[in-house]
Amino acid sequence: MHNTDIEASEVARRIADEDSEDLFVLDVRNEDDYEEWPIPESRNLPIYDELLDHDFSGLEAHLEDLPEDEEIAVVCVGGITSARAAEFLRDEGFDAKSIPDGMNAWGRVHREYEPAAVDGVVQVVRPGTGCVSYLVHDDGEAVVVDPSQYVDRYLNAVDERDLEIVGVADTHAHADHVSGARRLAGELDVPYYLHGEDTGDLGGTTELADGDTIPVGNRELDVSHTPGHTPGSVSFEYGDALLSGDTLFLRSVGRPDLEDGGEDAIREASDRLFDSLDDLTDRSDDTVVLPGHFSDEEVRPLATDLGDLLAESTNELLSYVEDGDEEAFVETIVESLADEPANYNEIKQINWGKEQPGSDVESLELGPNNCAAN
């Protein structure tokens, strides 16, 4: 029997792998939905409403625009209309498959990378949400940093590497995705590390402070308090690696308005963020920056040397820090903030322990990543 589905994880693998066989991703959602949150390199044919009514005229009118010599992966919101479109295309002679559960499944994809420039770090990237988490490990032990709510991904990753999780840490109280740290730490009966200024109503955390260390095997994660994105944001150093959380990204910095959106509060948080970045950039040029988010950067693993990051002109806000221009840094942030992450207030309440996750917990974090300041 012909396979009529292609998993979202397989689509992610083939998009990322330059040596993989050709794949044409056809998105049949409405144009506004597609423009807000697309799969990279996909093409949009906005016929979602037509397909709901079993109307294939729009698809039929564009058959000449589709490749006859490539596999076609069709995606929609939840996999219903894409399955209809894929079946129609197969009847027309195309090698077409549907992505089960559509963009919902795309948001759940996790891919693992091991940065060659650092020892003992596994980077876990979610291409559909822009979220990045980490396993740091040594001598059979591991600490999980910024895990998603899909904790099985990390349990499988340590099992494959014969590691034991001895701690779980969040670089801050997240506003864009539901943290799996508390659940993972609770299931394994290991410490959950979080800075005291970000604990909210959470109980049972091991509170971090500047200068603390987290043991892992025969090594340690060094803690630097880097407030600005949140009051309790921290960054971790592990050998030559800098896990910069949502303080420093490759092309931007963490937005400082998700705790309080008033202009005075944003300016005050931006001042703190400036000081934190000034501290982080004082490290050696060969420090490998491993951020907690990305936008559309294609480099994998998501990493760059600090010296290269400072020398490039792709991070405007960081250049102001290097120039010591705090006024330009703050004004640029205030003037260029994008829309907030979807459902960020509800997500924060869950991550602070003020609300319990409901049946819609997976859908809360679906959508584009908007954690960068510009």
Secondary structure, DSSP 8 states (H G I E B T S, - for coil): ----B--HHHHHHHHH-TTS--EEEEE-S-HHHHHHS--TT-EE---HHHHHTT--HHHHTTGGGS-SSSEEEEE-SSSHHHHHHHHHHHHTT--EEE-TTHHHHHTT--EEE--TTSSSEEEEEETTTTEEEEEEEETTEEEEES--S-THHHHHHHHHTT-EEEEEE-SS--SSS---HHHHHHHHT--EEEEGGG-TT--S-EEE-TT-EEEETTEEEEEEE--SSSTT-EEEEETTEEEEETTB-SSSBB-S-SS--SHHHHHHHHHHHHHHHHHHTTS-TT-EEEESB-SS---SS--EEHHHHHHSSS-HHHHHHHHT-HHHHHHHHHHH-----TTHHHHHHHHTTSS---TTHHHHT-S----B--
